[in-house]
Amino acid sequence: MFKVFVSYSTQDLRNVTELQQSLAGTGVEVFVAEHAVLPSEHLSAKISTAIATCDLFVLLWSDNAKASEWVSQEIGKAHSLHKQILPLVLTEGLHPPGFISDLKYLPIFQDPQAAMAQTQDFIVKQFQVKQAAERQKEEEKVRNLLVLGGLAFWLFSQK
């Protein structure tokens, strides 16, 4: 499973929904607080857990997001946890803030359809990289078990 956390202003929910729909059927799990947190649940706890367990933090950066207290805190948490951050800039002339100001971003405002396709490709490729690394780890475990088994067999046959 590849988990993506989306940080956004609720005023930009249309863009969030478009991103989420573009990733449907890819095996990527997208956390969108608007849909993932149920009434009566603790919003901050769910969001903190989702950021801590995500593989990729996607920031939809706009004037709305810049004005949001939640978005700035989510960025800070993701940065402090050394999460990979992918900024998507919705507003022309607006650059990612503070600690992530030097990250290359995708300018959604220039060509939204092409940028969303590029975003989807990037996320799916990151997912594939993670899957390949997990497969390699499993293969290593199997090889190690075979070596240990062979060694144990050899030791017992020496008696």
PyRosetta script that sets phi, psi and omega in degrees:
from pyrosetta import init, pose_from_sequence

init()
pose = pose_from_sequence("MFKVFVSYSTQDLRNVTELQQSLAGTGVEVFVAEHAVLPSEHLSAKISTAIATCDLFVLLWSDNAKASEWVSQEIGKAHSLHKQILPLVLTEGLHPPGFISDLKYLPIFQDPQAAMAQTQDFIVKQFQVKQAAERQKEEEKVRNLLVLGGLAFWLFSQK")
pose.set_psi(1, 138.2)
pose.set_omega(1, 177.2)
pose.set_phi(2, -117.1)
pose.set_psi(2, 122.5)
pose.set_omega(2, -174.3)
pose.set_phi(3, -108.0)
pose.set_psi(3, 129.6)
pose.set_omega(3, 178.1)
pose.set_phi(4, -116.4)
pose.set_psi(4, 128.3)
pose.set_omega(4, 173.6)
pose.set_phi(5, -101.5)
pose.set_psi(5, 130.5)
pose.set_omega(5, 178.7)
pose.set_phi(6, -109.1)
pose.set_psi(6, 122.2)
pose.set_omega(6, 176.9)
pose.set_phi(7, -102.4)
pose.set_psi(7, 130.5)
pose.set_omega(7, -172.0)
pose.set_phi(8, -163.5)
pose.set_psi(8, 165.4)
pose.set_omega(8, 169.1)
pose.set_phi(9, -90.4)
pose.set_psi(9, 141.6)
pose.set_omega(9, 179.1)
pose.set_phi(10, -60.8)
pose.set_psi(10, -20.7)
pose.set_omega(10, 176.9)
pose.set_phi(11, -71.0)
pose.set_psi(11, -14.9)
pose.set_omega(11, 178.8)
pose.set_phi(12, -106.8)
pose.set_psi(12, 22.4)
pose.set_omega(12, -174.9)
pose.set_phi(13, -59.6)
pose.set_psi(13, -30.1)
pose.set_omega(13, 178.5)
pose.set_phi(14, -58.9)
pose.set_psi(14, -43.5)
pose.set_omega(14, 179.0)
pose.set_phi(15, -67.1)
pose.set_psi(15, -37.2)
pose.set_omega(15, 179.0)
pose.set_phi(16, -63.6)
pose.set_psi(16, -45.8)
pose.set_omega(16, -179.6)
pose.set_phi(17, -62.0)
pose.set_psi(17, -40.7)
pose.set_omega(17, 178.4)
pose.set_phi(18, -61.8)
pose.set_psi(18, -44.4)
pose.set_omega(18, 178.0)
pose.set_phi(19, -62.2)
pose.set_psi(19, -47.1)
pose.set_omega(19, -179.0)
pose.set_phi(20, -60.7)
pose.set_psi(20, -43.3)
pose.set_omega(20, 179.8)
pose.set_phi(21, -67.0)
pose.set_psi(21, -34.1)
pose.set_omega(21, -180.0)
pose.set_phi(22, -67.6)
pose.set_psi(22, -21.3)
pose.set_omega(22, -179.2)
pose.set_phi(23, -99.0)
pose.set_psi(23, -1.4)
pose.set_omega(23, 178.8)
pose.set_phi(24, -61.0)
pose.set_psi(24, 135.5)
pose.set_omega(24, 177.4)
pose.set_phi(25, 81.7)
pose.set_psi(25, 5.3)
pose.set_omega(25, -179.2)
pose.set_phi(26, -96.4)
pose.set_psi(26, -9.3)
pose.set_omega(26, -175.5)
pose.set_phi(27, 90.4)
pose.set_psi(27, 0.4)
pose.set_omega(27, 179.3)
pose.set_phi(28, -90.4)
pose.set_psi(28, 131.0)
pose.set_omega(28, 176.8)
pose.set_phi(29, -96.0)
pose.set_psi(29, 122.8)
pose.set_omega(29, -176.8)
pose.set_phi(30, -109.1)
pose.set_psi(30, 121.9)
pose.set_omega(30, 177.6)
pose.set_phi(31, -93.0)
pose.set_psi(31, 116.7)
pose.set_omega(31, 174.8)
pose.set_phi(32, -124.1)
pose.set_psi(32, 113.0)
pose.set_omega(32, -173.7)
pose.set_phi(33, -53.1)
pose.set_psi(33, -38.4)
pose.set_omega(33, -178.6)
pose.set_phi(34, -55.3)
pose.set_psi(34, -32.7)
pose.set_omega(34, -176.8)
pose.set_phi(35, -106.3)
pose.set_psi(35, -22.9)
pose.set_omega(35, -172.5)
pose.set_phi(36, -92.5)
pose.set_psi(36, -19.9)
pose.set_omega(36, -177.8)
pose.set_phi(37, -104.1)
pose.set_psi(37, 122.4)
pose.set_omega(37, -177.7)
pose.set_phi(38, -85.9)
pose.set_psi(38, 156.2)
pose.set_omega(38, 174.8)
pose.set_phi(39, -54.6)
pose.set_psi(39, 139.5)
pose.set_omega(39, -179.9)
pose.set_phi(40, 83.4)
pose.set_psi(40, -8.9)
pose.set_omega(40, 176.4)
pose.set_phi(41, -81.6)
pose.set_psi(41, 154.1)
pose.set_omega(41, 179.1)
pose.set_phi(42, -78.4)
pose.set_psi(42, 109.3)
pose.set_omega(42, -176.1)
pose.set_phi(43, -59.2)
pose.set_psi(43, -48.0)
pose.set_omega(43, -176.0)
pose.set_phi(44, -64.6)
pose.set_psi(44, -38.1)
pose.set_omega(44, 179.8)
pose.set_phi(45, -67.1)
pose.set_psi(45, -43.9)
pose.set_omega(45, 179.5)
pose.set_phi(46, -64.1)
pose.set_psi(46, -41.8)
pose.set_omega(46, -179.5)
pose.set_phi(47, -67.4)
pose.set_psi(47, -43.5)
pose.set_omega(47, 179.0)
pose.set_phi(48, -60.1)
pose.set_psi(48, -44.1)
pose.set_omega(48, 178.5)
pose.set_phi(49, -64.4)
pose.set_psi(49, -42.6)
pose.set_omega(49, -179.3)
pose.set_phi(50, -64.2)
pose.set_psi(50, -39.1)
pose.set_omega(50, 177.6)
pose.set_phi(51, -67.7)
pose.set_psi(51, -44.1)
pose.set_omega(51, -178.1)
pose.set_phi(52, -62.2)
pose.set_psi(52, -31.5)
pose.set_omega(52, -175.7)
pose.set_phi(53, -101.7)
pose.set_psi(53, 2.1)
pose.set_omega(53, -177.7)
pose.set_phi(54, -79.3)
pose.set_psi(54, 155.1)
pose.set_omega(54, 174.9)
pose.set_phi(55, -92.0)
pose.set_psi(55, -25.8)
pose.set_omega(55, -178.4)
pose.set_phi(56, -147.2)
pose.set_psi(56, 133.5)
pose.set_omega(56, 177.6)
pose.set_phi(57, -104.8)
pose.set_psi(57, 116.4)
pose.set_omega(57, 179.4)
pose.set_phi(58, -104.8)
pose.set_psi(58, 124.6)
pose.set_omega(58, 179.9)
pose.set_phi(59, -105.8)
pose.set_psi(59, 121.1)
pose.set_omega(59, 170.3)
pose.set_phi(60, -94.2)
pose.set_psi(60, 101.2)
pose.set_omega(60, -171.2)
pose.set_phi(61, -97.9)
pose.set_psi(61, 123.1)
pose.set_omega(61, -179.1)
pose.set_phi(62, -148.0)
pose.set_psi(62, 176.9)
pose.set_omega(62, 174.0)
pose.set_phi(63, -60.6)
pose.set_psi(63, -35.6)
pose.set_omega(63, 177.9)
pose.set_phi(64, -64.3)
pose.set_psi(64, -45.1)
pose.set_omega(64, 180.0)
pose.set_phi(65, -65.7)
pose.set_psi(65, -38.7)
pose.set_omega(65, 179.4)
pose.set_phi(66, -60.4)
pose.set_psi(66, -33.1)
pose.set_omega(66, -179.1)
pose.set_phi(67, -83.7)
pose.set_psi(67, -7.8)
pose.set_omega(67, -176.1)
pose.set_phi(68, -87.0)
pose.set_psi(68, 128.6)
pose.set_omega(68, 174.5)
pose.set_phi(69, -65.9)
pose.set_psi(69, -39.8)
pose.set_omega(69, -177.6)
pose.set_phi(70, -60.8)
pose.set_psi(70, -46.8)
pose.set_omega(70, -176.0)
pose.set_phi(71, -60.4)
pose.set_psi(71, -46.1)
pose.set_omega(71, -179.1)
pose.set_phi(72, -63.1)
pose.set_psi(72, -36.8)
pose.set_omega(72, 178.0)
pose.set_phi(73, -69.4)
pose.set_psi(73, -38.7)
pose.set_omega(73, 178.2)
pose.set_phi(74, -63.7)
pose.set_psi(74, -41.8)
pose.set_omega(74, 177.7)
pose.set_phi(75, -60.7)
pose.set_psi(75, -46.6)
pose.set_omega(75, -180.0)
pose.set_phi(76, -60.1)
pose.set_psi(76, -42.2)
pose.set_omega(76, 179.6)
pose.set_phi(77, -65.0)
pose.set_psi(77, -46.9)
pose.set_omega(77, 180.0)
pose.set_phi(78, -61.2)
pose.set_psi(78, -43.2)
pose.set_omega(78, 179.7)
pose.set_phi(79, -63.6)
pose.set_psi(79, -43.8)
pose.set_omega(79, -178.2)
pose.set_phi(80, -66.8)
pose.set_psi(80, -26.0)
pose.set_omega(80, 178.2)
pose.set_phi(81, -90.7)
pose.set_psi(81, 5.8)
pose.set_omega(81, 178.8)
pose.set_phi(82, 58.8)
pose.set_psi(82, 39.2)
pose.set_omega(82, 177.2)
pose.set_phi(83, -78.5)
pose.set_psi(83, 148.2)
pose.set_omega(83, 172.7)
pose.set_phi(84, -71.0)
pose.set_psi(84, 129.6)
pose.set_omega(84, -175.9)
pose.set_phi(85, -118.4)
pose.set_psi(85, 128.2)
pose.set_omega(85, 176.8)
pose.set_phi(86, -114.8)
pose.set_psi(86, 104.1)
pose.set_omega(86, 178.3)
pose.set_phi(87, -82.5)
pose.set_psi(87, 132.7)
pose.set_omega(87, 173.2)
pose.set_phi(88, -115.4)
pose.set_psi(88, 113.4)
pose.set_omega(88, -175.2)
pose.set_phi(89, -93.8)
pose.set_psi(89, 120.9)
pose.set_omega(89, -177.5)
pose.set_phi(90, -92.4)
pose.set_psi(90, -21.8)
pose.set_omega(90, -173.8)
pose.set_phi(91, -113.7)
pose.set_psi(91, 122.4)
pose.set_omega(91, 179.4)
pose.set_phi(92, -60.0)
pose.set_psi(92, 137.7)
pose.set_omega(92, 178.0)
pose.set_phi(93, 85.0)
pose.set_psi(93, -4.3)
pose.set_omega(93, -180.0)
pose.set_phi(94, -100.4)
pose.set_psi(94, 130.2)
pose.set_omega(94, -179.3)
pose.set_phi(95, -113.4)
pose.set_psi(95, 152.5)
pose.set_omega(95, 178.1)
pose.set_phi(96, -55.6)
pose.set_psi(96, 148.9)
pose.set_omega(96, -173.2)
pose.set_phi(97, -86.7)
pose.set_psi(97, 164.5)
pose.set_omega(97, 166.4)
pose.set_phi(98, 38.5)
pose.set_psi(98, -120.7)
pose.set_omega(98, -173.9)
pose.set_phi(99, -63.2)
pose.set_psi(99, -17.4)
pose.set_omega(99, -179.3)
pose.set_phi(100, -110.3)
pose.set_psi(100, 13.0)
pose.set_omega(100, -177.0)
pose.set_phi(101, -63.5)
pose.set_psi(101, -21.5)
pose.set_omega(101, -178.9)
pose.set_phi(102, -94.0)
pose.set_psi(102, 2.9)
pose.set_omega(102, 178.3)
pose.set_phi(103, -77.7)
pose.set_psi(103, 139.1)
pose.set_omega(103, 173.1)
pose.set_phi(104, -68.1)
pose.set_psi(104, 135.3)
pose.set_omega(104, -178.5)
pose.set_phi(105, -120.8)
pose.set_psi(105, 163.7)
pose.set_omega(105, 174.6)
pose.set_phi(106, -98.2)
pose.set_psi(106, 123.4)
pose.set_omega(106, -178.8)
pose.set_phi(107, -82.9)
pose.set_psi(107, 90.7)
pose.set_omega(107, -179.5)
pose.set_phi(108, -61.2)
pose.set_psi(108, -33.1)
pose.set_omega(108, -175.4)
pose.set_phi(109, -63.0)
pose.set_psi(109, -25.8)
pose.set_omega(109, -176.9)
pose.set_phi(110, -72.8)
pose.set_psi(110, -51.9)
pose.set_omega(110, -179.3)
pose.set_phi(111, -149.5)
pose.set_psi(111, 87.0)
pose.set_omega(111, -173.1)
pose.set_phi(112, -53.5)
pose.set_psi(112, -42.4)
pose.set_omega(112, -177.6)
pose.set_phi(113, -65.9)
pose.set_psi(113, -46.5)
pose.set_omega(113, 179.7)
pose.set_phi(114, -65.7)
pose.set_psi(114, -40.4)
pose.set_omega(114, -179.1)
pose.set_phi(115, -67.1)
pose.set_psi(115, -38.2)
pose.set_omega(115, 177.4)
pose.set_phi(116, -66.7)
pose.set_psi(116, -38.5)
pose.set_omega(116, 177.0)
pose.set_phi(117, -64.5)
pose.set_psi(117, -41.3)
pose.set_omega(117, 178.1)
pose.set_phi(118, -64.9)
pose.set_psi(118, -39.2)
pose.set_omega(118, 177.7)
pose.set_phi(119, -62.7)
pose.set_psi(119, -47.1)
pose.set_omega(119, 178.9)
pose.set_phi(120, -59.3)
pose.set_psi(120, -46.0)
pose.set_omega(120, 178.9)
pose.set_phi(121, -59.8)
pose.set_psi(121, -44.5)
pose.set_omega(121, -179.8)
pose.set_phi(122, -60.3)
pose.set_psi(122, -47.5)
pose.set_omega(122, -177.3)
pose.set_phi(123, -65.4)
pose.set_psi(123, -44.2)
pose.set_omega(123, 179.9)
pose.set_phi(124, -63.8)
pose.set_psi(124, -39.1)
pose.set_omega(124, 177.8)
pose.set_phi(125, -64.7)
pose.set_psi(125, -40.6)
pose.set_omega(125, 177.7)
pose.set_phi(126, -62.5)
pose.set_psi(126, -39.2)
pose.set_omega(126, 177.0)
pose.set_phi(127, -62.1)
pose.set_psi(127, -44.7)
pose.set_omega(127, 179.6)
pose.set_phi(128, -63.8)
pose.set_psi(128, -38.6)
pose.set_omega(128, 177.4)
pose.set_phi(129, -62.4)
pose.set_psi(129, -43.3)
pose.set_omega(129, 179.2)
pose.set_phi(130, -64.1)
pose.set_psi(130, -43.3)
pose.set_omega(130, 178.4)
pose.set_phi(131, -60.7)
pose.set_psi(131, -42.8)
pose.set_omega(131, 179.9)
pose.set_phi(132, -63.3)
pose.set_psi(132, -41.4)
pose.set_omega(132, 179.0)
pose.set_phi(133, -64.9)
pose.set_psi(133, -40.0)
pose.set_omega(133, 178.8)
pose.set_phi(134, -66.5)
pose.set_psi(134, -39.8)
pose.set_omega(134, 177.1)
pose.set_phi(135, -62.6)
pose.set_psi(135, -42.2)
pose.set_omega(135, 179.9)
pose.set_phi(136, -62.7)
pose.set_psi(136, -41.3)
pose.set_omega(136, 177.8)
pose.set_phi(137, -61.7)
pose.set_psi(137, -43.9)
pose.set_omega(137, 179.6)
pose.set_phi(138, -63.6)
pose.set_psi(138, -42.0)
pose.set_omega(138, 178.8)
pose.set_phi(139, -63.3)
pose.set_psi(139, -39.3)
pose.set_omega(139, 177.0)
pose.set_phi(140, -61.9)
pose.set_psi(140, -42.4)
pose.set_omega(140, 178.9)
pose.set_phi(141, -60.9)
pose.set_psi(141, -44.7)
pose.set_omega(141, 179.8)
pose.set_phi(142, -63.0)
pose.set_psi(142, -45.2)
pose.set_omega(142, 178.7)
pose.set_phi(143, -60.1)
pose.set_psi(143, -44.0)
pose.set_omega(143, 179.8)
pose.set_phi(144, -62.7)
pose.set_psi(144, -41.0)
pose.set_omega(144, 178.1)
pose.set_phi(145, -64.8)
pose.set_psi(145, -39.9)
pose.set_omega(145, 178.4)
pose.set_phi(146, -64.2)
pose.set_psi(146, -41.7)
pose.set_omega(146, 178.7)
pose.set_phi(147, -63.9)
pose.set_psi(147, -46.1)
pose.set_omega(147, 179.1)
pose.set_phi(148, -63.1)
pose.set_psi(148, -40.8)
pose.set_omega(148, 177.8)
pose.set_phi(149, -63.3)
pose.set_psi(149, -41.9)
pose.set_omega(149, 177.8)
pose.set_phi(150, -64.6)
pose.set_psi(150, -40.1)
pose.set_omega(150, 178.3)
pose.set_phi(151, -65.0)
pose.set_psi(151, -43.5)
pose.set_omega(151, 179.1)
pose.set_phi(152, -63.9)
pose.set_psi(152, -42.6)
pose.set_omega(152, 178.8)
pose.set_phi(153, -60.3)
pose.set_psi(153, -45.3)
pose.set_omega(153, -179.6)
pose.set_phi(154, -61.9)
pose.set_psi(154, -44.1)
pose.set_omega(154, -179.9)
pose.set_phi(155, -61.5)
pose.set_psi(155, -44.7)
pose.set_omega(155, -179.4)
pose.set_phi(156, -68.9)
pose.set_psi(156, -28.6)
pose.set_omega(156, 179.8)
pose.set_phi(157, -77.7)
pose.set_psi(157, -11.0)
pose.set_omega(157, -179.8)
pose.set_phi(158, -80.7)
pose.set_psi(158, -10.7)
pose.set_omega(158, -177.0)
pose.set_phi(159, -83.8)
pose.dump_pdb("model.pdb")
